[in-house]
């Protein structure tokens, strides 16, 4: 499950970074990762949506504040899933030491 969370967070961060990189590009529309929960307990990116908000002539519809919050959310999501993997690794090591 944690691996699927890492993948989803990475995809979201990549889209968020693309939005920030193109915020000065005329006509650029911000994109969002659509996340869906899996029956197995994981998460996956079901698709990418484009923000339909109009930006006016010669501008993009990327809002820096929205991108900052989105980026923080994906960063926290990544860190939390990474911590789960690290904990699993530590538990596996402890189990092997008990068997030795």
C-alpha positions as CSV (number, residue, x, y, z in Angstrom):
1,X,0.0,0.0,0.0
2,X,2.8,2.4,0.8
3,X,4.3,2.0,-2.6
4,X,1.1,3.0,-4.3
5,X,1.0,6.1,-2.1
6,X,4.6,6.9,-3.1
7,X,3.6,6.6,-6.8
8,X,0.5,8.7,-6.4
9,X,2.4,11.4,-4.5
10,X,5.2,11.4,-7.1
11,X,2.6,11.8,-9.9
12,X,0.9,14.7,-8.0
13,X,4.2,16.4,-7.3
14,X,5.2,16.1,-11.0
15,X,1.9,17.7,-12.1
16,X,2.2,20.5,-9.5
17,X,5.8,21.2,-10.6
18,X,4.6,21.4,-14.2
19,X,1.9,23.8,-13.2
20,X,4.4,26.1,-11.4
21,X,6.9,25.9,-14.3
22,X,4.2,27.0,-16.7
23,X,2.4,29.6,-14.7
24,X,3.7,32.4,-17.0
25,X,2.8,30.5,-20.2
26,X,-0.1,32.2,-21.9
27,X,-3.1,29.9,-22.2
28,X,-1.7,27.2,-20.0
29,X,-4.3,25.4,-17.9
30,X,-3.4,23.9,-14.5
31,X,-3.6,20.1,-14.2
32,X,-4.6,17.9,-11.2
33,X,-4.0,14.3,-10.4
34,X,-7.3,12.4,-9.8
35,X,-6.6,9.9,-7.0
36,X,-8.8,6.9,-6.2
37,X,-8.7,4.5,-3.3
38,X,-8.1,0.8,-4.3
39,X,-10.2,-2.0,-2.7
40,X,-6.9,-3.5,-1.5
41,X,-6.2,-0.4,0.5
42,X,-3.8,1.4,-1.8
43,X,-4.3,4.5,-3.9
44,X,-3.8,5.1,-7.6
45,X,-3.9,8.0,-10.1
46,X,-7.1,7.4,-12.1
47,X,-6.4,10.2,-14.5
48,X,-5.4,13.8,-14.9
49,X,-7.9,16.6,-15.1
50,X,-7.5,20.1,-16.5
51,X,-8.7,23.1,-14.5
52,X,-11.4,24.7,-16.6
53,X,-11.1,28.1,-14.9
54,X,-10.5,30.8,-17.5
55,X,-7.5,33.0,-16.9
56,X,-8.0,35.9,-19.3
57,X,-6.1,36.8,-22.4
58,X,-2.3,36.1,-22.4
59,X,-2.3,34.4,-19.0
60,X,-2.5,31.0,-17.4
61,X,-5.0,29.9,-14.7
62,X,-2.3,28.6,-12.3
63,X,-2.7,30.0,-8.8
64,X,0.6,30.0,-6.9
65,X,-1.1,29.7,-3.5
66,X,-3.1,26.7,-4.7
67,X,0.0,25.1,-6.1
68,X,1.9,25.7,-2.8
69,X,-0.8,24.0,-0.7
70,X,-1.0,21.2,-3.3
71,X,2.7,20.7,-3.3
72,X,2.8,20.5,0.5
73,X,0.0,18.0,0.6
74,X,1.8,15.7,-1.9
75,X,5.1,16.2,0.0
76,X,3.5,15.1,3.3
77,X,1.8,12.2,1.5
78,X,5.1,11.1,0.2
79,X,6.9,11.4,3.5
80,X,4.1,9.5,5.4
81,X,4.2,6.6,2.9
82,X,8.0,6.5,3.0
83,X,7.9,6.3,6.8
84,X,5.6,3.3,6.5
85,X,8.1,1.6,4.2
86,X,11.0,2.4,6.6
87,X,9.0,1.0,9.6
88,X,8.2,-2.2,7.6
89,X,11.9,-2.6,6.9
90,X,12.9,-2.1,10.6
91,X,10.3,-4.6,11.7
92,X,11.6,-7.2,9.1
93,X,15.1,-6.7,10.4
94,X,14.0,-7.1,14.0
95,X,12.2,-10.3,13.1
96,X,15.2,-11.7,11.4
97,X,17.4,-10.8,14.4
98,X,14.9,-12.7,16.7
99,X,15.2,-15.8,14.5
100,X,19.0,-15.7,14.5
